[in-house]
Amino acid sequence: METLLQQIINGLVLGSMYALVALGYTMVYGIIGLINFAHGDVLMVGALTSWTIIVTMRDAMPGAPGWLILLLALVIAMVVCALLNFTIEKLAYRPLRNSPRLAPLITAMGMSILLQTLAMIIWKPNPKSYPSMLPTDPINVGGAVISVTQIFILGTTAVVLAGLMYMVNKTNLGRAMRATAENPRVAGLMGIKPDMVISATFVIGAMLAAIAGVMWAANYGTVQHSMGFMPGLKAFVAAVFGGIGNLGGAVVGGISLGLIESLGAGYLGALTGGFLGSQYTDIFAFIVLAVVLTLRPSGLLGERVADRA
């Protein structure tokens, strides 16, 4: 029972990070139909930016509380990633908005490689240890163990998701986003500026990715220039699993994928006598993708995206 509870906790933590990144994918796809494959690398930039801030501030302010330094690093990482994604959308994606679907897709892949290369030049290719800024003493919960960092991840994710849902459903910007997703031309006739809404969507998605990047680095304790590839890919799987274009689906898909990976890694090794273990966790994401695309291509909560006239 303790093992099951431990794997559920681990799965919820992992799924929370997948959900934040998957929301960025699904928001952009829902509005302009683009799979932004550079999104995972925005997560990487956020993590490396926060690492730089933490290392700098820790040396400059040795007496400052760890949580305060982590919070400042998180805010600065969100700003940097927002500016980065705003620039990417304006320079790389906007000129191709009316091009065939393949052109922006290839551009997104090229942007991913570009961001990784620039990060490798700026931060060097070697992995870096991410300082632990929160208490490391484990907390016992029903026989399972959870860290303060994991509690921070779960709490922050819940607050961010609640705020995002409120913004999309209750604010003028959210209504403009939904109108633009439905039909950008008609939205433009109603006084909405589609370019501004699309830029805002990229900015919000980048801020979510930055939060996920800081969480990922704090949870696993290491950062490097290639760290965004696998989380980004799995978050895309989560978005498809839940129903790409559907915000609730992205959350359900991310958390479900995290639980599937964690439970699979925890019990597969025991069932196979140690032949398959935690090193094979990556296969579960792609097994899920294959099954979903075969049985339910629209995803668990997917809905048909409106045709653009």
C-alpha positions in Angstrom: 0.0 0.0 0.0 2.9 2.4 0.8 4.4 1.6 -2.6 1.2 2.4 -4.4 0.8 5.7 -2.5 4.4 6.6 -3.2 4.0 6.0 -6.9 0.7 8.0 -7.0 2.5 11.0 -5.3 5.4 10.7 -7.8 2.9 10.4 -10.7 0.9 13.5 -9.6 4.1 15.5 -9.3 5.3 14.4 -12.7 1.8 14.8 -14.3 1.5 18.3 -12.9 4.6 19.4 -14.8 3.4 17.6 -18.0 0.1 19.4 -17.6 1.6 22.9 -17.5 3.6 22.3 -20.7 0.7 20.5 -22.4 -1.4 23.6 -21.8 1.0 25.7 -23.8 0.8 23.2 -26.7 -3.0 23.0 -26.7 -3.6 26.8 -26.3 -1.4 27.5 -29.4 -2.9 24.7 -31.4 -6.5 25.6 -30.5 -6.0 29.1 -31.8 -3.7 28.8 -34.9 -3.5 25.1 -35.4 0.3 25.0 -34.9 2.2 22.3 -33.0 5.0 24.4 -31.5 7.7 21.8 -31.1 10.1 24.5 -29.7 7.9 24.7 -26.6 9.9 22.2 -24.6 13.0 24.2 -25.3 11.3 27.3 -23.8 11.0 25.1 -20.6 14.8 24.5 -20.9 15.5 28.3 -21.2 13.3 28.9 -18.1 15.2 26.3 -16.1 18.6 27.5 -17.1 17.7 31.2 -16.5 16.5 30.4 -13.0 19.7 28.4 -12.4 21.7 31.5 -13.4 19.6 33.8 -11.1 19.8 31.4 -8.2 23.6 30.9 -8.4 24.1 34.7 -8.8 21.8 35.7 -6.0 23.0 33.0 -3.6 26.5 34.4 -3.9 25.4 38.0 -3.8 22.9 37.6 -0.9 24.1 34.8 1.3 21.6 35.4 4.0 18.5 35.6 1.9 15.8 32.9 2.4 16.0 30.1 -0.2 12.3 30.4 -1.0 12.6 34.1 -1.8 15.6 33.5 -4.1 13.6 30.7 -5.8 10.5 32.9 -6.2 12.6 35.7 -7.7 14.3 33.3 -10.1 10.9 31.9 -11.1 9.5 35.4 -11.9 12.6 36.4 -13.9 12.5 33.1 -15.8 8.8 33.7 -16.7 9.6 37.2 -18.0 12.6 35.9 -20.1 10.5 33.0 -21.5 7.6 35.3 -22.3 9.8 37.7 -24.2 11.5 34.8 -26.0 8.2 33.2 -27.1 6.8 36.6 -28.1 9.8 37.2 -30.3 9.6 33.7 -31.8 6.0 34.1 -32.7 6.5 37.5 -34.3 9.6 36.6 -36.3 9.3 32.9 -37.1 5.6 31.9 -37.0 3.6 35.0 -37.9 5.0 35.4 -41.5 4.1 31.8 -42.1 0.5 31.9 -40.7 -1.1 31.6 -44.1 1.4 29.1 -45.5 0.9 25.4 -45.9 0.8 23.5 -42.6 4.2 21.9 -43.2 6.1 25.2 -43.3 5.4 26.4 -39.7 5.9 22.8 -38.5 9.4 22.6 -40.0 10.1 26.1 -38.7 9.1 25.0 -35.2 11.5 22.1 -35.4 14.3 24.4 -36.6 13.6 26.8 -33.8 13.9 24.0 -31.3 17.4 23.1 -32.7 18.3 26.8 -32.7 17.3 27.3 -29.0 19.2 24.2 -27.9 22.3 25.4 -29.8 22.1 28.9 -28.4 21.6 27.5 -24.9 24.7 25.2 -25.4 26.7 28.2 -26.4 25.5 30.5 -23.5 25.4 27.9 -20.7 27.9 25.3 -22.0 26.9 21.7 -22.7 27.8 20.1 -19.4 25.0 19.3 -16.9 24.8 21.7 -13.9 23.6 20.9 -10.4 20.5 22.8 -9.5 20.7 24.2 -6.0 18.1 23.0 -3.5 16.4 26.2 -2.2 13.7 24.6 -0.1 14.0 22.3 3.0 15.1 18.8 2.0 13.7 16.9 5.0 11.2 14.4 3.8 7.6 14.4 5.1 5.9 11.1 5.8 2.4 10.7 4.5 0.7 7.4 5.2 4.0 5.5 4.9 5.0 7.3 1.7 7.4 10.2 1.4 6.9 13.6 -0.1 9.4 16.5 -0.1 8.7 20.2 0.4 9.7 20.8 -3.3 7.1 18.3 -4.4 4.5 20.0 -2.2 5.5 23.3 -3.8 5.1 21.8 -7.3 1.6 20.4 -6.6 0.5 23.6 -4.8 1.8 26.0 -7.5 0.3 23.8 -10.3 -3.1 23.9 -8.7 -3.0 27.7 -8.3 -1.7 28.3 -11.8 -4.3 25.9 -13.4 -7.1 27.6 -11.4 -5.9 31.0 -12.5 -5.7 30.0 -16.1 -9.2 28.5 -16.2 -10.6 31.7 -14.6 -8.7 33.8 -17.2 -9.9 31.8 -20.2 -13.5 31.5 -19.0 -14.2 34.8 -17.2 -12.0 37.6 -18.6 -12.1 39.7 -21.8 -8.8 38.2 -22.9 -10.2 34.7 -22.4 -13.3 35.5 -24.4 -11.1 37.0 -27.2 -9.0 33.9 -27.2 -12.0 31.6 -27.6 -13.5 33.8 -30.3 -10.2 33.8 -32.2 -9.9 30.1 -31.9 -13.5 29.7 -33.3 -13.0 32.0 -36.3 -10.2 34.7 -36.4 -11.8 36.6 -39.3 -15.2 37.0 -37.6 -13.4 37.9 -34.3 -11.5 40.6 -36.2 -14.8 42.0 -37.4 -16.1 42.2 -33.8 -13.2 44.4 -32.8 -10.8 41.7 -31.6 -7.2 41.9 -32.7 -6.2 38.4 -33.6 -2.5 39.2 -33.8 -2.5 40.5 -30.2 -4.5 37.5 -29.0 -2.1 35.1 -30.6 0.9 36.9 -29.2 -0.8 36.8 -25.7 -1.4 33.1 -26.1 2.3 32.5 -26.8 3.3 34.6 -23.9 1.0 32.8 -21.5 2.2 29.4 -22.8 5.8 30.5 -22.3 5.1 31.5 -18.7 3.6 28.1 -18.0 6.6 26.4 -19.6 9.0 28.5 -17.4 7.1 27.5 -14.3 7.3 23.8 -15.4 11.0 24.2 -16.2 11.9 25.6 -12.7 9.8 22.8 -11.2 11.5 20.2 -13.3 15.0 21.5 -12.3 14.1 21.8 -8.6 12.6 18.2 -8.5 15.4 16.5 -10.4 18.3 18.7 -9.3 20.1 19.2 -12.7 19.8 21.4 -15.8 21.4 21.3 -19.2 20.7 22.5 -22.8 18.9 19.3 -23.9 16.7 18.9 -20.9 13.6 20.3 -22.6 13.3 17.7 -25.4 11.8 14.8 -23.5 9.4 16.8 -21.2 8.3 18.7 -24.3 7.7 15.5 -26.3 5.8 13.8 -23.4 3.7 16.9 -22.8 2.7 16.9 -26.5 1.7 13.2 -26.0 -0.3 14.3 -22.9 -2.0 17.1 -25.0 -3.0 14.5 -27.7 -4.0 12.0 -25.0 -6.4 14.5 -23.4 -7.6 16.0 -26.6 -5.4 18.7 -28.2 -7.2 22.0 -28.3 -9.0 21.3 -25.1 -7.6 22.9 -21.9 -9.2 20.5 -19.5 -8.0 17.6 -21.7 -4.4 18.9 -21.4 -4.7 18.8 -17.6 -6.3 15.4 -17.6 -3.8 14.0 -20.2 -0.8 15.4 -18.3 -1.8 14.0 -14.9 -2.9 10.7 -16.4 0.4 10.3 -18.3 2.4 11.1 -15.1 0.4 8.4 -13.2 0.8 5.9 -16.0 4.6 6.4 -16.1 5.0 6.3 -12.4 2.9 3.3 -11.7 4.3 1.5 -14.7 7.9 2.1 -13.6 7.1 1.2 -10.1 5.4 -2.1 -10.8 6.9 -3.2 -14.2 10.2 -4.1 -12.6 8.6 -6.3 -10.0 6.4 -8.1 -12.5 9.3 -8.8 -14.9 11.8 -9.8 -12.2 13.9 -6.7 -12.7 14.2 -7.1 -16.4 12.2 -3.9 -17.1 12.4 -1.1 -14.6 12.4 2.7 -14.2 14.9 3.1 -17.1 12.0 2.1 -19.4 9.6 4.8 -18.3 9.8 6.6 -21.6 8.1 3.8 -23.5 4.8 4.3 -21.6 4.2 7.8 -23.1 4.5 6.4 -26.7 2.5 3.3 -26.0 -0.3 5.6 -24.7 0.1 7.8 -27.9 -0.2 4.8 -30.2 -3.2 3.4 -28.3 -5.0 6.8 -28.2 -4.4 7.5 -31.9 -5.7 4.1 -32.8 -8.8 3.9 -30.6 -9.7 7.6 -30.1 -7.8 10.0 -32.3 -9.6 13.0 -30.8 -8.3 12.2 -27.3 -10.2 11.6 -24.1 -11.9 15.0 -24.0 -11.1 16.1 -27.6 -13.5 18.0 -29.7 -13.6 18.9 -33.3 -11.8 22.1 -34.0 -14.0 24.5 -36.0 -13.2 24.9 -39.7 -11.6 28.2 -40.6 -13.5 30.0 -43.3 
